[in-house]
Amino acid sequence: MSEQENHDVALHAQLRLFCRLMLGSADAADCVIRQIHRRALDDHDEHPSERARLFRIAADLCGVRR
Protein backbone atom coordinates (compact mmCIF):
# COMPACT_ATOMS: atom_id res chain seq x y z
CA MET A 1 0.00 0.00 0.00
CA SER A 2 1.37 3.40 -0.93
CA GLU A 3 1.86 6.29 1.47
CA GLN A 4 -1.11 8.13 -0.10
CA GLU A 5 -3.35 5.07 0.31
CA ASN A 6 -2.31 4.77 3.96
CA HIS A 7 -3.14 8.45 4.45
CA ASP A 8 -6.55 8.01 2.80
CA VAL A 9 -7.37 4.95 4.93
CA ALA A 10 -6.33 6.76 8.11
CA LEU A 11 -8.35 9.86 7.20
CA HIS A 12 -11.42 7.74 6.43
CA ALA A 13 -11.08 5.98 9.82
CA GLN A 14 -10.77 9.32 11.64
CA LEU A 15 -13.82 10.73 9.86
CA ARG A 16 -15.84 7.60 10.61
CA LEU A 17 -14.86 7.69 14.30
CA PHE A 18 -15.72 11.39 14.55
CA CYS A 19 -19.14 10.80 12.97
CA ARG A 20 -19.79 7.74 15.14
CA LEU A 21 -19.00 9.69 18.30
CA MET A 22 -21.12 12.66 17.24
CA LEU A 23 -24.09 10.57 16.09
CA GLY A 24 -23.89 7.62 18.48
CA SER A 25 -24.38 5.04 15.74
CA ALA A 26 -22.08 3.16 13.38
CA ASP A 27 -24.84 2.89 10.76
CA ALA A 28 -25.52 6.64 10.88
CA ALA A 29 -21.78 7.30 10.64
CA ASP A 30 -21.51 5.14 7.51
CA CYS A 31 -24.39 7.05 5.93
CA VAL A 32 -22.78 10.39 6.74
CA ILE A 33 -19.41 9.22 5.37
CA ARG A 34 -21.09 8.62 1.99
CA GLN A 35 -22.66 12.10 2.16
CA ILE A 36 -19.29 13.66 3.04
CA HIS A 37 -17.68 12.21 -0.07
CA ARG A 38 -20.60 13.37 -2.26
CA ARG A 39 -20.43 16.89 -0.85
CA ALA A 40 -16.65 17.00 -1.14
CA LEU A 41 -16.99 16.59 -4.91
CA ASP A 42 -19.14 19.74 -5.07
CA ASP A 43 -17.39 21.70 -2.32
CA HIS A 44 -14.94 24.24 -3.69
CA ASP A 45 -14.25 26.19 -0.49
CA GLU A 46 -10.64 27.06 0.14
CA HIS A 47 -9.20 25.18 3.10
CA PRO A 48 -5.62 24.64 4.12
CA SER A 49 -5.95 20.89 3.68
CA GLU A 50 -8.22 18.14 2.46
CA ARG A 51 -8.53 16.95 6.06
CA ALA A 52 -9.82 20.34 7.24
CA ARG A 53 -12.32 20.48 4.38
CA LEU A 54 -13.65 16.96 5.04
CA PHE A 55 -13.93 17.51 8.78
CA ARG A 56 -15.80 20.79 8.20
CA ILE A 57 -18.28 18.91 6.02
CA ALA A 58 -18.53 16.14 8.64
CA ALA A 59 -19.18 18.66 11.41
CA ASP A 60 -21.90 20.32 9.34
CA LEU A 61 -23.59 16.99 8.60
CA CYS A 62 -23.33 15.84 12.23
CA GLY A 63 -24.87 19.07 13.52
CA VAL A 64 -21.81 20.41 15.32
CA ARG A 65 -22.21 24.14 15.89
CA ARG A 66 -19.28 26.52 15.51
MODELLER restraints for C-alpha pairs under 7 A, 6 or more apart:
rsr = mdl.restraints
at = mdl.atoms
rsr.add(forms.Gaussian(group=physical.xy_distance, feature=features.Distance(at['CA:15:A'], at['CA:55:A']), mean=6.87, stdev=0.5))
rsr.add(forms.Gaussian(group=physical.xy_distance, feature=features.Distance(at['CA:16:A'], at['CA:29:A']), mean=5.95, stdev=0.5))
rsr.add(forms.Gaussian(group=physical.xy_distance, feature=features.Distance(at['CA:16:A'], at['CA:30:A']), mean=6.92, stdev=0.5))
rsr.add(forms.Gaussian(group=physical.xy_distance, feature=features.Distance(at['CA:16:A'], at['CA:33:A']), mean=6.55, stdev=0.5))
rsr.add(forms.Gaussian(group=physical.xy_distance, feature=features.Distance(at['CA:19:A'], at['CA:29:A']), mean=4.96, stdev=0.5))
rsr.add(forms.Gaussian(group=physical.xy_distance, feature=features.Distance(at['CA:19:A'], at['CA:58:A']), mean=6.91, stdev=0.5))
rsr.add(forms.Gaussian(group=physical.xy_distance, feature=features.Distance(at['CA:19:A'], at['CA:62:A']), mean=6.60, stdev=0.5))
rsr.add(forms.Gaussian(group=physical.xy_distance, feature=features.Distance(at['CA:20:A'], at['CA:26:A']), mean=5.41, stdev=0.5))
rsr.add(forms.Gaussian(group=physical.xy_distance, feature=features.Distance(at['CA:20:A'], at['CA:29:A']), mean=4.94, stdev=0.5))
rsr.add(forms.Gaussian(group=physical.xy_distance, feature=features.Distance(at['CA:22:A'], at['CA:62:A']), mean=6.33, stdev=0.5))
rsr.add(forms.Gaussian(group=physical.xy_distance, feature=features.Distance(at['CA:23:A'], at['CA:29:A']), mean=6.76, stdev=0.5))
rsr.add(forms.Gaussian(group=physical.xy_distance, feature=features.Distance(at['CA:23:A'], at['CA:62:A']), mean=6.58, stdev=0.5))
rsr.add(forms.Gaussian(group=physical.xy_distance, feature=features.Distance(at['CA:32:A'], at['CA:61:A']), mean=6.90, stdev=0.5))
rsr.add(forms.Gaussian(group=physical.xy_distance, feature=features.Distance(at['CA:36:A'], at['CA:54:A']), mean=6.84, stdev=0.5))
rsr.add(forms.Gaussian(group=physical.xy_distance, feature=features.Distance(at['CA:36:A'], at['CA:57:A']), mean=6.12, stdev=0.5))
rsr.add(forms.Gaussian(group=physical.xy_distance, feature=features.Distance(at['CA:36:A'], at['CA:58:A']), mean=6.17, stdev=0.5))
rsr.add(forms.Gaussian(group=physical.xy_distance, feature=features.Distance(at['CA:40:A'], at['CA:54:A']), mean=6.87, stdev=0.5))
rsr.add(forms.Gaussian(group=physical.xy_distance, feature=features.Distance(at['CA:47:A'], at['CA:53:A']), mean=5.79, stdev=0.5))
